[in-house]
Amino acid sequence: MQLETLEQFKNRVYSFEYHSLYLDSSGKFCTNSNLCHKINADGTMKPYLGNTVVFVLQKNGSESGNAESEAFLAHLAWMQDMLYSRCQDMLSDRLREDTFHMTLHDLVNGTVDGVNRHAMDVAGQEIKVLLERIRKENWILRMRTTCVFNMVNTSVVLGLEPVSEEDCSLLMRLYEQMEKIVPLGYPITPHITLAYYKPGIYNADNINSLEDTFRMISKETCTVALAAEDLVYQRFCDMNQYYEE
């Protein structure tokens, strides 16, 4: 599979990130039917099992890196505060700030009764071997924020893009290696989840308020440096509880 260039990547993700909220023919916004597997009707988290490969947003090496990381995390917290102060009725329980991460590649996931636990374990073992090798490499992936957008009527996320052609090439190579173990069959859309919706049907006023908030909190762009050691394998038991294994 040919890897995307930075221009190709931008053309693809810009086509949906900057115009992500739509009403249906009846003038309503309906959350994704799969959302009810993760979130209860009252907005509380349901048990949901899986594993994933993510960049944790933690402090890294140098003092400048620490300052940048702290500023980035503070900006994410501010974004989340703005979302909940203006659109709380649409949103689930808050995601804890220590769960903020940029997903590189999803693996296996599902409801407690429906998840393939054997496939999860097999994928996890293969990924851990791969990550052991990848984390020995000396690289930094620099990413820049794009905008806050609606992710398939399931969640509110902050989009990210590679800063340079070299960063894009690195991101695509990393994703391709994961894809060989658990093929998802679709290209990467880097993002950080800020909130999940509360399952339901919302009117135009709700969506106008949400869209205004997206626009307001997307005005300032930030960059973040992700190091090889920040790339980790995690399991989760709901959308607010991730742990390394």
N, C-alpha and C positions, 0 to 999 in steps of 0.2 A: 504494500500500500504506500503510495506517495505521500510524504509528509507535507502538511500545509506550510506555506510561507506566512510571514506576518501579515502581508496584504490579504492573502486568501482568508486567514483567520479572522481579520477585522471585518472583511466583507460579509462573512458568514454570521458572526455573532452580532454585529451592529444591526443586521436585518431584523432581529427580533428583540434585542435588549432595549432599544430606545423606543419601541412601540409595542409594549408587552401586555397592556390591559385592554380587554375587549368585552363588550356586552353581547349577550346572545340576541336572537331575533325578538325576544320578548322584553329586551331592555334590562336583563338581569346578568349578574356575574355568578356563575355556579362553580364552587370549588371542585377539584378533581375527585372523581368517585373513589380513587385509591387512597385519598387522604384519610378516610375513616379507618384504615388499617393502622395508622400511626397516632391519630388524634381523636379523642372522644368528642362528643357533641358539645360538652361544656368547656372544651379547650384543654383539658388535662391530657397528659401523655399516656398512650397505650403501650403495653409491652410490645416491642418490635425488635427482632433479633437480626444480626448481620455482622459482616466484617467489611473493612474498607482500607484504603491506603490514602493517607492525608498528610498535608503539611501542617504541623502544629504551629500556631502563631505565638512563639515564645521568644525570649531574649536569646540572641546569639552572640558570638565571639566578642567583637570590639565594643568600646564605649559608644561609638557612633551607631553601631548596629543596635545596641540596647536602646538608645534614645529613639531611633527610628521605630523600633518594634513597640516601645511603650506608647509613642505618639499614635501609631497605627491602631493599637488596641483601644486607646482612649477614643479615637475617632469612631471605631465600630460601636463602642458603648454609647456614644452620643447619638449615632444613627438609630440604634435600637431604642433609646429613650424618646427620640422624636417620633418614631413609628408608634410607640405605645401611648404617647401623650395625645396623638392626633387620631389614631385608628384602632384603639384597643378593642373595640367591640368586634372587629373582624379577626383578631389574632388569638392564637392559642396561648397557653402559659409561656412565660419568657424562657428562651434558651439561656442557660447560664453562660457567662462570658468565657469561662474556662473551656467551653465546648467549641468556641469559634475556631474554625479551621478551613483550609482550602483543600477540597477533595481533589486528589489526582485520579483515582480510579475506584469505582464501586466494585464489590466482589459478589458476595451472595447475601441475600437478605429476604426476610419475609415475616409473616405472623408466627406466633409461638407454635401454632398447630401446622402451619404450612411451610415453614422454612426447611430446606434440605440441609440438615446438620452435617451429614457426611461430606457433601460438596463444599460446605463452608470450611470444614476442617482441612480437606485436601487443598483447597485454594490457599488457605492460610499458611500451610506448611511450605508450599511452593513460593509464595510471595515472600515469606521470611528469609528464605535462602537467597532470593533475588535482591532483597533489600540489604542483606548483609554485604553483598558485593557493591551495590550502588552507593552505600553510605561510606565506603572506603575511598570513593572518588572525591576530588577536591573541586567543588563547583558551588556557585551561588546563582540562584534563579531570581532575577528581579522582575517583579510584577507591578503593574499600575492599575488603579481602579478605573472603571469605565462609568457605570451608573447602577443605581438600584433598580431592580426590575422584578416582574412577576414570573416565577418559574413554574410553568405548566399548571397554573391555578392550584398549586400546592403550597408554595412558600414565597417569601420575600427574600431576595438574595442580592448581594453586591457583586457585580461582575468584575473580573480582572483580566488584564491582557499583558502579554510579555512586553517588556520595555524596548527590546531590540530584536533584530533578526537572530542573533546568537541565542538570546533567551528563548525565543520561539522554537528554534531548532532543538534546544535542550528539553523544553517542555514536551514537544512532540515525540522525541526519542524515548523519554521516560514513559509517556502514555502508551506508546507502541509496545514497549516491553511488558507492561501490565496486561495489555490487550491480548498478548500471546498466551497468557495463563487463563484469564477469564474474558473471552471476547464479548464485548458489549455491542459492537457493530455500529457505533455512532461516535462522532468526534467529540473531543473534550470541550466543555464550556466551563472554564475555571470560574469559581464563585465561592462566596462565603455566605452561608445561610444566616440571616438575621432574625427571622421569625417564620413560624408556620401559621397558616390560616386556621381559624376555627371552622370546621365543616359547615357549609350552609349555602344559602342563596342571598346575594347582596344586591342592593339597588344602585342606581346611577349616582346618587349622592354619596354613598359609601365609596364608590370607585373614583369619583372626582376628587374626594378628599385624599384617597390613597395615592392617586396620580400626582396631585399637588405636593404631597409629602415626598414621593419619589424624586420629583424635580428639585425640591428644596434641598434635600440631603445629598443630592448627587453633584451639587455645584462645585464642591472642592474635591480635587483629585489628590490621591496619596500614592506613594510607592512603598513597597515592602521587599526586603531581601530574604529569600528562603534558602537556607543552607542544606547540604546533603543530610546532616544529622537531624534536621527538622522533619524529614520524610519518615513516617512511621506506619506500622501496621496496627490497626485498632479493631476491637470488637465493640458492639453496642447492644444494649438491651432495651433502650428506648431512645428517642431523639434528644434526650438530655443527659444520657449516661454513656460516655465513651471511655474505654480503658485500653491501655496497651497490654499486650500479652507476651 
